[in-house]
Amino acid sequence: MNSTEERLRDALHGVARTIDAPPSFTAPARRFSLTRPLAAAIAVAAVVSGAVSLIDERSSTTGQVFAPPAEPHRVAVYLCTGNSANERCKGRDSTERQRQAIFDKLSSLPQVKNVTYESKRAAYERFRQLFSDKPGFLAATKEGDIPDSFRAEVEPGAIPEIKDTLTDLSGVDRIVDETAIREAARDASRN
């Protein structure tokens, strides 16, 4: 030890001799309750057991675990208009007779669940609702630009056969697989 350390030690011993009793340094009693952790553990156990029972019940009845409900497959059959690019339309709107023949053929297919007709006006109104936040689209499109169509809910995998059956009918401009478009848009939004 050097002289500075010796002097500090002597000073501390001298001060220590003047203290009658050392102070009491007891820590306050710690209050620890199991109520909260126990309640949390019970809640977690309840949630886990509920989830397990749902998974078990769902998988035993359907063979799937929490599968989202399948969206219906949809096809749109757009009809000829005066501005159709399809040569078979010959620059004319589809006639009432052609529309009826297309509806009858589409409705008679066993893979088709239901068919609805959408007029040019209804298609334009739906377009205005879908693109209400896109003023450029609204300004560039007027009523009549969007063709009337038949929209059908079909069984999965039936769209190629429906296209083959309807493509050559008079009054059909084009047939669009709306399910494929919806899936492509969903995939694009994920990336």
C-alpha positions in Angstrom: 0.0 0.0 0.0 1.2 3.5 -0.6 0.9 6.4 1.8 -2.3 7.8 0.4 -4.1 4.5 0.7 -2.8 4.1 4.3 -4.1 7.5 5.3 -7.5 6.8 3.7 -7.7 3.5 5.6 -6.8 5.2 8.9 -9.3 7.9 8.3 -12.1 5.4 7.6 -11.3 3.4 10.7 -11.3 6.5 12.8 -14.8 7.5 11.5 -16.1 4.0 12.0 -15.1 4.0 15.7 -17.4 7.0 16.3 -20.5 5.1 15.1 -22.4 3.5 18.0 -24.3 1.0 16.0 -24.3 0.2 12.4 -27.5 1.4 10.6 -30.1 -1.2 9.7 -30.1 -1.8 5.9 -33.0 -4.2 5.6 -34.7 -4.2 2.3 -38.4 -3.6 2.3 -40.4 -6.7 2.1 -41.1 -7.6 -1.6 -44.7 -8.3 -2.3 -45.0 -10.9 -5.0 -48.3 -12.2 -6.1 -49.0 -15.1 -8.4 -52.5 -13.7 -9.3 -51.5 -11.9 -12.6 -49.1 -14.6 -13.9 -51.6 -17.3 -13.0 -54.5 -15.5 -14.7 -52.3 -14.9 -17.8 -51.4 -18.6 -18.0 -55.0 -19.7 -17.6 -56.0 -17.3 -20.4 -53.3 -18.6 -22.8 -54.2 -22.2 -22.0 -57.9 -21.4 -22.8 -57.1 -19.8 -26.1 -54.7 -22.6 -27.1 -57.2 -25.3 -26.2 -60.0 -23.6 -28.0 -57.9 -23.2 -31.1 -56.8 -26.8 -31.0 -60.4 -28.0 -30.7 -61.5 -25.9 -33.6 -58.6 -27.2 -35.8 -59.3 -30.8 -34.8 -63.1 -30.4 -35.5 -62.5 -28.6 -38.8 -59.9 -31.0 -40.0 -61.9 -34.1 -39.0 -65.0 -32.9 -41.0 -63.4 -31.3 -44.0 -59.9 -32.6 -44.2 -58.7 -29.0 -44.3 -57.5 -26.7 -41.5 -58.9 -23.1 -41.7 -59.2 -23.1 -45.5 -60.8 -19.8 -46.7 -64.0 -20.3 -48.5 -63.4 -20.7 -52.2 -64.3 -17.8 -54.3 -66.7 -18.7 -57.2 -65.2 -19.0 -60.6 -66.6 -16.3 -62.9 -66.6 -15.8 -66.6 -67.7 -12.7 -68.5 -69.0 -13.0 -72.1 -68.7 -9.6 -73.6 -71.0 -8.8 -76.5 -70.3 -7.1 -79.8 -70.5 -3.3 -80.0 -70.0 -0.9 -82.8 -66.4 -0.3 -81.7 -65.4 -3.9 -81.1 -62.0 -4.9 -82.5 -63.2 -8.4 -83.1 -63.7 -8.9 -86.9 -66.7 -11.2 -86.3 -68.6 -8.3 -84.8 -68.4 -6.4 -88.1 -68.6 -3.1 -86.3 -72.2 -3.7 -85.1 -73.9 -4.2 -81.7 -75.2 -7.6 -80.9 -78.9 -8.0 -81.7 -81.6 -9.1 -79.3 -81.8 -12.5 -81.1 -78.0 -13.0 -80.7 -78.1 -12.1 -77.0 -81.0 -14.6 -76.5 -79.0 -17.4 -78.3 -75.9 -16.6 -76.2 -77.9 -16.7 -73.0 -79.7 -19.9 -73.9 -76.4 -21.6 -74.8 -74.6 -20.4 -71.7 -77.5 -21.3 -69.4 -77.8 -24.8 -70.9 -74.2 -25.8 -70.1 -74.1 -28.1 -67.0 -70.9 -26.4 -65.6 -72.7 -23.0 -65.4 -74.4 -22.3 -62.0 -76.1 -19.0 -62.8 -76.1 -16.3 -65.5 -76.8 -12.6 -65.3 -77.0 -10.0 -68.0 -75.3 -6.6 -67.5 -76.4 -3.8 -69.8 -74.0 -1.2 -71.1 -75.6 1.3 -68.7 -75.2 -1.0 -65.7 -71.6 -1.8 -66.8 -70.8 2.0 -67.0 -72.3 2.6 -63.6 -70.3 -0.2 -62.1 -67.2 1.2 -63.8 -67.9 4.6 -62.3 -68.1 3.1 -58.8 -65.0 1.0 -59.2 -62.9 3.9 -60.5 -64.5 6.8 -58.5 -61.0 7.7 -57.2 -59.5 7.8 -60.7 -60.8 11.0 -62.4 -58.6 10.4 -65.5 -60.3 7.0 -66.1 -63.7 8.6 -65.6 -63.0 11.5 -68.0 -61.7 9.1 -70.7 -64.7 6.7 -70.6 -68.2 7.5 -71.6 -71.4 5.5 -71.4 -71.4 2.9 -74.3 -67.6 2.4 -74.2 -68.1 -0.6 -71.9 -70.0 -3.4 -73.7 -72.9 -5.3 -72.3 -72.2 -8.8 -71.1 -73.3 -12.0 -69.6 -71.6 -12.9 -66.3 -71.7 -16.5 -65.2 -70.6 -18.4 -62.1 -69.1 -21.7 -63.3 -67.5 -24.8 -61.9 -63.7 -24.8 -61.5 -61.9 -25.9 -64.6 -65.0 -25.3 -66.9 -63.8 -22.0 -68.4 -61.8 -23.5 -71.4 -64.8 -25.6 -72.4 -67.1 -22.5 -72.1 -64.8 -20.5 -74.3 -64.7 -23.3 -76.9 -68.5 -23.5 -76.9 -69.3 -19.8 -77.1 -66.4 -18.2 -79.0 -67.9 -18.7 -82.5 -71.4 -17.6 -81.6 -72.6 -14.5 -83.4 -72.7 -11.5 -81.1 -69.8 -12.7 -78.9 -66.9 -10.3 -78.8 -64.7 -11.9 -76.2 -64.8 -14.2 -73.2 -62.8 -13.3 -70.2 -61.9 -15.5 -67.2 -62.5 -13.1 -64.4 -61.2 -15.5 -61.8 -57.8 -15.6 -63.5 -57.7 -11.8 -63.6 -58.7 -11.5 -59.9 -55.9 -14.0 -59.0 -53.3 -12.2 -61.1 -54.3 -8.9 -59.5 -54.1 -10.5 -56.0 -50.6 -11.9 -56.8 -49.4 -8.5 -58.1 -50.6 -6.7 -55.0 -48.6 -9.2 -52.8 -45.4 -8.3 -54.6 
